[in-house]
Amino acid sequence: MSMVKKILLDILLPNGCVIIVECEEDMILDKIKQNTLSCIQRQTPFNNLVHDQKNYYLESVTSSAQIIPLYDEQIKLNELKYVDDFYHSKKKINLNS
């Protein structure tokens, strides 16, 4: 039985606030957006200002400050190329060999 890896995402909201959301690596982007909006609605006093999910879009910012629009919200988080690059750069190195 394999454990599903968790990823922490920094999400910049339209009002300039940043929230950190823990997601499973095999979640689709649409589900991440849905969970984030429902969390905001539950935890903020301005929940009536949160719009319907279709009024928000997803973008990603790379380490080189390039903005990438994420049009396909049915793609899984671990299928995004730059997430895969991040995993490879974080592999453990055995210094005892």
C-alpha positions as CSV (number, residue, x, y, z in Angstrom):
1,M,0.0,0.0,0.0
2,S,1.6,3.3,-1.1
3,M,1.2,6.5,0.8
4,V,-0.1,9.5,-1.2
5,K,2.4,12.3,-0.9
6,K,1.2,15.7,0.4
7,I,2.3,19.0,-1.2
8,L,2.1,22.4,0.4
9,L,0.9,25.1,-2.1
10,D,1.2,28.8,-1.6
11,I,-1.9,30.3,-3.1
12,L,-2.2,34.0,-3.9
13,L,-5.7,35.2,-3.7
14,P,-7.2,38.1,-5.7
15,N,-7.1,40.4,-2.7
16,G,-3.4,39.9,-2.2
17,C,-3.5,37.5,0.7
18,V,-1.5,34.3,0.5
19,I,-2.7,31.1,2.0
20,I,-1.0,27.7,2.3
21,V,-3.0,24.7,1.3
22,E,-2.0,21.1,1.8
23,C,-2.9,18.9,-1.2
24,E,-2.4,15.4,-2.3
25,E,-0.1,15.1,-5.3
26,D,-2.7,13.3,-7.3
27,M,-5.5,15.9,-6.9
28,I,-6.8,17.6,-10.0
29,L,-6.5,21.4,-10.1
30,D,-10.3,21.8,-10.2
31,K,-10.6,20.0,-6.9
32,I,-7.8,22.1,-5.3
33,K,-9.6,25.3,-6.4
34,Q,-12.9,24.0,-5.1
35,N,-11.4,23.0,-1.7
36,T,-9.6,26.4,-1.4
37,L,-12.7,28.4,-2.1
38,S,-14.8,26.4,0.4
39,C,-12.1,26.8,3.0
40,I,-12.0,30.6,2.5
41,Q,-15.8,30.8,2.7
42,R,-15.8,28.9,6.1
43,Q,-12.9,30.8,7.6
44,T,-13.4,34.4,6.7
45,P,-15.9,37.0,7.9
46,F,-16.4,38.1,4.3
47,N,-17.6,34.8,2.9
48,N,-20.4,36.5,1.0
49,L,-17.7,38.2,-1.2
50,V,-16.3,34.9,-2.4
51,H,-17.6,34.3,-6.0
52,D,-18.5,31.1,-7.7
53,Q,-15.6,28.8,-8.7
54,K,-15.9,29.6,-12.4
55,N,-15.0,33.2,-11.7
56,Y,-11.5,32.3,-10.7
57,Y,-8.6,31.0,-12.8
58,L,-5.4,29.3,-11.9
59,E,-1.9,30.5,-12.8
60,S,1.5,29.2,-11.6
61,V,4.6,31.2,-11.0
62,T,7.9,29.5,-11.6
63,S,11.2,30.1,-9.7
64,S,12.3,32.4,-12.5
65,A,9.1,34.5,-12.1
66,Q,7.4,33.2,-15.3
67,I,3.6,33.2,-15.1
68,I,2.0,30.1,-16.6
69,P,-1.7,30.0,-17.0
70,L,-3.3,26.6,-16.1
71,Y,-6.2,26.3,-18.6
72,D,-6.7,22.5,-18.1
73,E,-8.1,22.2,-14.6
74,Q,-8.6,18.4,-15.0
75,I,-4.9,17.8,-14.9
76,K,-3.4,16.3,-11.8
77,L,-0.9,18.3,-9.7
78,N,1.8,15.7,-10.1
79,E,1.4,15.9,-13.9
80,L,2.6,19.5,-14.1
81,K,6.2,19.5,-15.4
82,Y,7.6,22.1,-13.0
83,V,6.2,20.1,-10.0
84,D,8.1,17.1,-11.3
85,D,11.3,19.1,-11.7
86,F,10.9,20.2,-8.1
87,Y,10.6,16.6,-6.9
88,H,13.8,15.7,-8.7
89,S,15.7,18.6,-7.2
90,K,14.6,17.5,-3.7
91,K,15.9,13.9,-3.8
92,K,18.0,12.9,-0.9
93,I,21.7,12.5,-1.4
94,N,23.7,9.8,0.5
95,L,26.9,11.5,1.7
96,N,28.2,8.3,3.3
97,S,29.1,6.5,0.1
